[in-house]
């Protein structure tokens, strides 16, 4: 019997906070994940790791100017991570799906951290 995997996407729009002298650029990220993995702590850890990677990738500048290496905007990546975790948790609650405690904890911590920024 083949197990059917349900993949979903959370569209996250982030405007990173920056000093007034800097220019901010809105970031829209299409985060993909597997709903089935969020039922277990082990799967939730894998999804969280993947979301972190996707957030870092979305918030990385090429660094092409003057031979610089690519640079990750950590505030942007943290904002994407927080918003994605909250949105995913909310969607799962609305769908009536159980979410692994490991993911719920991270979503709660990320929410509190995001609200303080």
Backbone as numpy.savetxt, mean C-alpha at the origin, in Angstrom:
# Nx Ny Nz CAx CAy CAz Cx Cy Cz
-9.33 -30.71 -8.04 -10.19 -29.54 -8.04 -9.28 -28.30 -8.04
-9.56 -27.39 -8.93 -8.75 -26.17 -9.02 -9.29 -25.14 -8.06
-8.39 -24.55 -7.33 -8.78 -23.49 -6.40 -8.83 -22.18 -7.19
-9.96 -21.52 -7.10 -10.10 -20.28 -7.84 -9.55 -19.14 -7.00
-8.67 -18.37 -7.57 -8.06 -17.24 -6.87 -8.77 -15.97 -7.27
-9.12 -15.18 -6.30 -9.79 -13.91 -6.55 -8.79 -12.80 -6.32
-8.42 -12.14 -7.37 -7.49 -11.02 -7.24 -8.30 -9.74 -7.25
-7.81 -8.77 -6.55 -8.49 -7.49 -6.47 -7.47 -6.38 -6.57
-7.97 -5.19 -6.72 -7.07 -4.04 -6.80 -7.62 -2.92 -5.95
-6.72 -2.24 -5.30 -7.09 -1.06 -4.52 -6.43 0.13 -5.20
-7.23 1.06 -5.65 -6.70 2.24 -6.29 -6.46 3.27 -5.21
-5.23 3.69 -5.06 -4.86 4.60 -4.00 -4.28 5.87 -4.62
-4.86 6.99 -4.28 -4.33 8.27 -4.74 -3.67 8.95 -3.56
-2.44 9.34 -3.73 -1.68 9.91 -2.63 -1.06 11.23 -3.08
-1.17 12.21 -2.22 -0.46 13.47 -2.44 0.54 13.56 -1.30
1.80 13.26 -1.57 2.79 13.28 -0.50 2.97 14.68 0.07
3.15 14.74 1.37 3.39 16.02 2.02 4.86 16.36 1.87
5.12 17.59 1.54 6.52 18.00 1.34 6.68 19.43 1.83
7.93 19.82 2.00 8.22 21.19 2.42 7.70 22.16 1.37
7.38 23.35 1.80 6.77 24.32 0.88 7.67 24.66 -0.31
8.96 24.52 -0.17 9.88 24.83 -1.26 9.88 23.74 -2.32
9.38 22.56 -1.97 9.40 21.45 -2.91 8.08 21.38 -3.68
8.13 20.79 -4.83 6.94 20.58 -5.63 6.39 19.20 -5.30
5.07 19.12 -5.05 4.47 17.82 -4.78 3.76 17.33 -6.03
3.81 16.04 -6.23 3.18 15.41 -7.37 2.22 14.35 -6.88
0.95 14.44 -7.26 0.01 13.40 -6.85 0.42 12.06 -7.44
0.23 11.00 -6.68 0.57 9.66 -7.12 -0.69 8.82 -7.07
-0.99 8.13 -8.16 -2.10 7.20 -8.18 -1.51 5.82 -8.39
-1.88 4.90 -7.51 -1.29 3.57 -7.53 -2.40 2.53 -7.62
-2.24 1.57 -8.50 -3.16 0.45 -8.61 -2.50 -0.74 -7.92
-2.89 -0.97 -6.67 -2.31 -2.06 -5.88 -3.08 -3.34 -6.17
-2.37 -4.40 -6.54 -3.03 -5.68 -6.77 -2.68 -6.64 -5.64
-3.64 -7.48 -5.29 -3.43 -8.45 -4.22 -4.43 -9.59 -4.39
-4.21 -10.67 -3.67 -5.07 -11.85 -3.74 -5.90 -11.92 -2.47
-7.22 -11.82 -2.60 -8.10 -11.88 -1.44 -7.90 -13.15 -0.62
-7.67 -14.27 -1.29 -7.54 -15.55 -0.59 -6.36 -15.55 0.38
-5.29 -14.85 0.05 -4.12 -14.83 0.91 -4.37 -14.08 2.22
-5.32 -13.15 2.22 -5.56 -12.34 3.41 -6.32 -13.08 4.50
-6.66 -14.33 4.27 -7.38 -15.12 5.28 -6.43 -15.70 6.32
-5.14 -15.81 5.99 -4.18 -16.38 6.94 -3.09 -15.36 7.25
-2.47 -15.51 8.43 -1.39 -14.60 8.81 -0.21 -14.70 7.85
0.14 -15.90 7.45 1.26 -16.09 6.53 0.98 -15.43 5.18
-0.22 -15.63 4.68 -0.61 -15.00 3.41 -0.67 -13.49 3.53
-1.17 -13.01 4.68 -1.27 -11.57 4.91 0.12 -10.93 4.91
1.09 -11.60 5.49 2.46 -11.09 5.49 3.00 -10.98 4.07
2.67 -11.96 3.23 3.10 -11.92 1.83 2.44 -10.76 1.09
1.14 -10.56 1.34 0.42 -9.45 0.70 0.99 -8.11 1.16
1.24 -7.97 2.45 1.80 -6.73 2.98 3.17 -6.43 2.37
3.99 -7.44 2.24 5.30 -7.28 1.64 5.17 -6.82 0.18
4.23 -7.43 -0.53 4.01 -7.06 -1.92 3.47 -5.63 -2.04
2.57 -5.24 -1.13 2.05 -3.87 -1.15 3.17 -2.88 -0.88
4.06 -3.19 0.08 5.21 -2.32 0.35 6.08 -2.15 -0.89
6.33 -3.26 -1.59 7.14 -3.20 -2.81 6.47 -2.34 -3.87
5.16 -2.52 -4.04 4.42 -1.74 -5.03 4.42 -0.25 -4.66
4.29 0.04 -3.36 4.29 1.44 -2.90 5.66 2.07 -3.15
6.73 1.35 -2.82 8.08 1.88 -3.07 8.31 2.12 -4.55
7.86 1.20 -5.36 8.03 1.33 -6.80 7.30 2.56 -7.34
6.08 2.78 -6.84 5.29 3.94 -7.30 5.90 5.26 -6.84
6.64 5.23 -5.76 7.20 6.45 -5.18 8.70 6.59 -5.43
9.19 5.94 -6.45 10.61 6.00 -6.79 10.81 6.91 -8.00
11.74 7.83 -7.86 12.10 8.69 -8.99 13.29 8.08 -9.70
13.38 8.34 -10.97 14.42 7.69 -11.78 15.83 8.12 -11.43
16.01 9.35 -10.99 17.34 9.83 -10.66 18.22 9.99 -11.88
17.61 10.15 -13.04 18.36 10.24 -14.29 19.22 11.50 -14.38
18.87 12.52 -13.62 19.64 13.76 -13.71 21.00 13.63 -13.04
21.99 14.04 -13.73 23.35 14.14 -13.19 23.88 12.82 -12.64
23.46 11.71 -13.20 23.98 10.40 -12.81 23.56 9.92 -11.44
22.49 10.48 -10.89 22.02 10.04 -9.57 21.34 8.68 -9.68
21.39 7.94 -8.59 20.69 6.66 -8.55 19.21 6.91 -8.22
18.34 5.96 -8.54 16.92 6.11 -8.22 16.72 6.37 -6.73
15.70 7.15 -6.42 15.45 7.55 -5.04 14.00 7.27 -4.66
13.78 6.72 -3.46 12.44 6.43 -2.97 12.01 7.53 -2.02
10.85 8.10 -2.26 10.25 9.07 -1.35 9.54 8.26 -0.25
10.18 8.17 0.90 9.67 7.32 1.98 8.31 7.78 2.50
8.10 9.09 2.56 6.80 9.60 3.01 5.70 9.16 2.05
5.98 9.27 0.77 5.02 8.86 -0.25 4.73 7.36 -0.12
5.77 6.54 0.00 5.59 5.10 0.11 4.81 4.73 1.37
5.09 5.41 2.48 4.35 5.15 3.72 2.88 5.54 3.58
2.62 6.66 2.89 1.24 7.10 2.67 0.49 6.10 1.79
1.13 5.64 0.73 0.50 4.65 -0.14 0.20 3.38 0.64
1.17 2.92 1.42 0.99 1.71 2.22 -0.19 1.87 3.17
-0.24 2.99 3.88 -1.31 3.23 4.85 -2.68 3.27 4.17
-2.77 4.03 3.10 -4.06 4.15 2.43 -4.51 2.84 1.80
-3.58 2.09 1.24 -3.94 0.80 0.65 -4.41 -0.19 1.71
-3.69 -0.27 2.83 -4.08 -1.20 3.90 -5.47 -0.87 4.43
-5.74 0.41 4.64 -7.04 0.83 5.16 -8.14 0.51 4.15
-7.89 0.83 2.90 -8.90 0.59 1.87 -9.19 -0.90 1.70
-8.15 -1.71 1.69 -8.33 -3.16 1.54 -9.11 -3.72 2.72
-8.75 -3.31 3.93 -9.45 -3.80 5.12 -10.93 -3.41 5.07
-11.19 -2.18 4.69 -12.57 -1.69 4.60 -13.36 -2.47 3.55
-12.76 -2.70 2.39 -13.42 -3.47 1.33 -13.76 -4.88 1.80
-12.81 -5.50 2.50 -13.04 -6.87 2.98 -14.16 -6.90 4.03
-14.20 -5.90 4.89 -15.28 -5.83 5.88 -16.63 -5.68 5.20
-16.69 -4.83 4.17 -17.94 -4.62 3.43 -18.37 -5.88 2.70
-17.42 -6.70 2.27 -17.72 -7.95 1.57 -18.03 -9.08 2.55
-17.80 -8.84 3.84 -18.04 -9.86 4.85 -16.97 -10.92 4.91
-15.78 -10.61 4.43 -14.67 -11.57 4.44 -13.85 -11.41 5.71
-13.41 -12.54 6.26 -12.52 -12.49 7.42 -11.12 -12.12 6.95
-10.46 -11.32 7.77 -9.11 -10.88 7.46 -8.19 -11.34 8.58
-7.04 -11.84 8.20 -6.05 -12.31 9.18 -5.68 -11.19 10.14
-5.53 -11.53 11.42 -5.17 -10.52 12.42 -3.89 -9.75 12.07
-2.94 -10.40 11.43 -1.68 -9.73 11.08 -1.94 -8.55 10.14
-2.83 -8.72 9.19 -3.15 -7.63 8.26 -3.95 -6.55 8.96
-4.93 -6.96 9.77 -5.77 -5.99 10.48 -4.93 -5.11 11.41
-3.94 -5.72 12.08 -3.06 -4.96 12.97 -2.29 -3.91 12.19
-1.71 -4.31 11.08 -0.93 -3.37 10.27 -1.83 -2.25 9.77
-3.02 -2.58 9.31 -3.95 -1.55 8.81 -4.29 -0.57 9.92
-4.47 -1.06 11.13 -4.79 -0.19 12.26 -3.61 0.71 12.59
-2.41 0.15 12.65 -1.21 0.93 12.95 -0.95 1.95 11.85
-1.08 1.52 10.60 -0.85 2.43 9.47 -1.87 3.57 9.49
-3.11 3.26 9.86 -4.14 4.30 9.92 -3.78 5.33 10.97
-3.41 4.87 12.15 -3.05 5.79 13.23 -1.84 6.64 12.82
-0.87 6.00 12.21 0.34 6.71 11.78 -0.01 7.74 10.70
-0.86 7.35 9.75 -1.23 8.24 8.65 -2.00 9.46 9.18
-2.89 9.24 10.15 -3.69 10.32 10.68 -2.84 11.33 11.44
-1.69 10.92 11.94 -0.82 11.82 12.69 0.10 12.64 11.77
0.17 12.28 10.52 1.05 13.00 9.57 0.41 14.27 9.12
